[in-house]
Amino acid sequence: MNVPPAIRWSEGRLTLLDQRRLPAVVDYLDIPDIPSAVDAIGSLAVRGAPAIGIAAAYALAVAARDAGDSAGIAGVLRDGGDALIAARPTAVNLRWAVERLRIRGAAEPDPAALAAEAEAIHREDAAQCRAIGEHGRRLITPNANVLTHCNAGALAVSELGTATAPLYLNHDAGIPFHVYVDETRPLLQGARLTAWELDRAGIDVTLVCDSVPASLMAAGRIDLVIVGTDRVTRNGDVVNKVGTLNLAVLARHFGVPFYVACPASTYDPDTATGNDVTIEQRSDDEVRRGESAAVPAYNPAFDVTPARLVTGIITDRGIAEAPLESALEDLFRES
Ligand code: MRU
């Protein structure tokens, strides 16, 4: 694939690929404590729902090592965990990973056990992505034109990505297809990250402005949309990068299948609908970018695509199709 890992963990040291500087600069940030992890997550040095969960888990393991006794470790898991969860409110993976470390830490208040738990989360993520790829592969037929949004690729997870996993596996198998990537304003995760990683992998990719997919679909030039997600709620609503809803509405209008790739760590059966999820609001400056009129900006980082606009959710257990609520419940029943 030739994509540098988003997260490196070696001999107890955590370093994160600084995705704010991609694609121009490939560089890693040292994460020696909770404040540096909170800053890396909040500023999107590390981003993508699974990756921020994995990074938070390792950060807790690092901080636990410096915490002294079991009371100190409990303090790290409580206060450090709260600070990490607050860094980005929308992706459920962050809270999920912190909760896993808290449960392990309550049973075994030992830095080595916490590091082992973080490593397990990391390993499971890689396996879930591969399973999503295997389940989703059949959707990418030879010579298909696929559209994706934001970055749900290798840079957002441990490897293979979620939305990109079927693409990588089919590419490796020699199946020809083409991918359109939209820019994903305002932070350009599509243009800077997805286009870069797919191109490095040798996949045939074309970058388009966020406003182009309508005319591509009208011309019959998109066969399938696949996006990632930050959270799928119990009823099958999909919370993902702002602009996902636009694509889902267009796809329904033009009769294009709309699929979402979702690992087990991103399914949130405890939240009833997408309307119950806190949508992260980011700074006006990300939208104004120095060239706009000096007016206030509105900058929600995510939107909610209602379940009825989703053709299917590709999970690591199989593909859920309508009715999504019961299909997801069946697939995830044992977790
Ligand atoms: O703000 P970002 O870059 O973290 O947003 C990322 C997304 O919206 C991804 O689609 C989502 O996290 C899934 S990553 C496998």
Residues whose N, C-alpha, C, O or C-beta is under 5 A from the ligand:
A	BS01	MRU	R47 G48 A49 P50 H149 C150 N151 A152 A156 T162 Q189 G228 T229 D230 N240 K241
